[in-house]
Amino acid sequence: MTLLRKQTRYIGVSGLARVFALLSIAVPVLWNSLEPDALVGVLGLALVWMGSLTVAGLFKIPRWVVLMVEAGLIACVVGASLPRTLLLAPALAVTPFVGGLSRGVRGVIETLTVQLGAVSLTAALMGWRPDPSQGSAIFTWLLAGLGFGLLASFARSLQETDKDELTPYRDARSLITKLLDLTGELSEGLDAVTISQNVIAEAREELPFVGAVVYVRRHDELTPLLQSAEHAGLDTGSRELLVERVWSTAAPAVQGGEIAFPLRNDSGVVAVVAAGLSSELVSRLPVQATLEALSVRFRPEALQLDTALLFDAVRAEATAEERRRLAREVHDGVAQDIASLGYMVDDLEESATSPTQVELFGILRREITGVVAELRRSVFSLRNDASTVGSLGESIGALARHVTTVAGIPVHLTLDEGSSRLRWEVEAELLRITQEAMNNAVKHARADNIWVHCTVNAPSAEVVVRDDGRGLGDLRHDSHGVRIMHERASLIGATVTLENGSQGGVVMRVVVSFAPISTGELQQSLLP
């Protein structure tokens, strides 16, 4: 809230309080017209309060000075009238209330002190000592002023807490500072995958299962966070229903050759571990009791995993917000400036005096158009995020449509996705690699067509991008695109290959794979 708005609100509320008090005092006085001294007192109160509001609104006098002068004058008016009438005593409760609004508890104490001193001084100067009824009236309304002032102080503190625009930043700074301080003290770090790997390794010591998968919630659906390599050799058709049941009941379950148990902490289920176990072992071992014991045993790991997932969510949101900010800056800044240059070139081309100038301006206009198209692709790339658009195939489809619209190059897309999704960071890196390959086909290969084939069978995936352009050229020393593609692939354990196609153009293939074990190896691993 701005300073002007705060001052306006203060003047409004304090003015209403004074008007209400003046009416509450004036009505009984006017009703009893036999007390002219009270009428003079009411007029004095009105003049003091009107003067206080006028000075506070028009002059740059410190508010506390105005408040103290007002408290003293009000107390003098009340003290001078007390020997003849008690009807003006309620005015003593108004200034502490205004002091609480203006300065908090300190303002309440200051105004009460000034008023008590002013009443005592007035009585001494006028040579009268308050009788019991007068003393009781002074004490009662000063005490009421204390109560009203404390309530106003509380309201003021709530208003400052709720309306201070910098409060969220202060809270965020405090939390981030604490997080940075605590990060170095976390024994298991904040890597959700590593924590999940440790859970699977320790659980295998109790039950010799295979094909383990750790599921977490992502956008209201269960998504594999970690999948062991032998998972690809198992039939997991009924596993998703089993995992959903375990998540909703927070209790382990056994269904045929499938087992699942929750990782839970005080806030609820954090993840579900599902795996395959032979029917022979299910009948021979106390599987249900073992799973329940594992669920209790891994409560510390569940807390660690929950913390790591929250940290990943904060990091992903911060990254996404920074990408969106960069997209806005590029779109509203550089892109608009370059587009304006294009309009200037159009004007120059119209005023050209020779065919050579027309040709040169045309070349310049085409170059500017190409730069603007590239900036649009960059803006789309910054805003297009696999974690928010949908599955990997849906994200690649959105990217393909954008390339076709902006660059005018047809993108032929083929999708083959299973029901299970990849981990979100795997999808994000695969999308960026695919995006770089398509951008290269547009910018460097001068292709007329682009073909994209995406196959996802979690935890494996393959994306192939092929074009009919010029093929691979010599790698420039200042070219970072291919190097970044390999770096992104290494982050998720994938491989990237680029080669010339048999019919021309370039073929980029990125593969994330886990080698499935054979049936014999699977059966052998299921037995003790």
Buried (B, 14 or more C-beta within 10 A) or exposed (E): EEEEEEEEBBBEBBBEBBBEBBEEBBEBBEEEEEBEBBBBBBEBBBEBBBBBBEBBEEEEEEBBEBBBBBBBBBBBBBBBBBBBBBBBBBBBBBBBBBBBBBBBBEBBBBBBEBBBEBBBBBBEEEEBEBEEEBEEBBBBBBBBBBBBBBBBBEEBEEBEEEEEEEEEEEEEEEEEEEBEEEEEEEEBEBBBBBBBBBBBEEBBEBBBBBBBBBBBBBEEEBBBBBBBBBBBBBEBEEBBEBBBBBBEEEBBBBBEBBBBBBBBBEEEBBBBBBBBBBEEBBEEBEBBEBBBBBBEEBBEBBBBBBBBBEBBEEEBEEEBEEBBEBBEEBBEEBBEEBBEBBEEBEEBBEEBEEEEEBEBBEEBBEEBBEBBBBBBBBBBBBBBBBBEBBBBBEBBBBBBEBBBEBBEBBBEBEBEBEEBBBBBBBBBBBBBBBBBBBBBBBBBBEBEBBBBBBBBBBBBBBBBBBBBBBBBEEEEEEEEBBEEBBEBBEEBEBEBEBEEBEEBBBBBBBBBBBEBBEEEEBEEBBEE
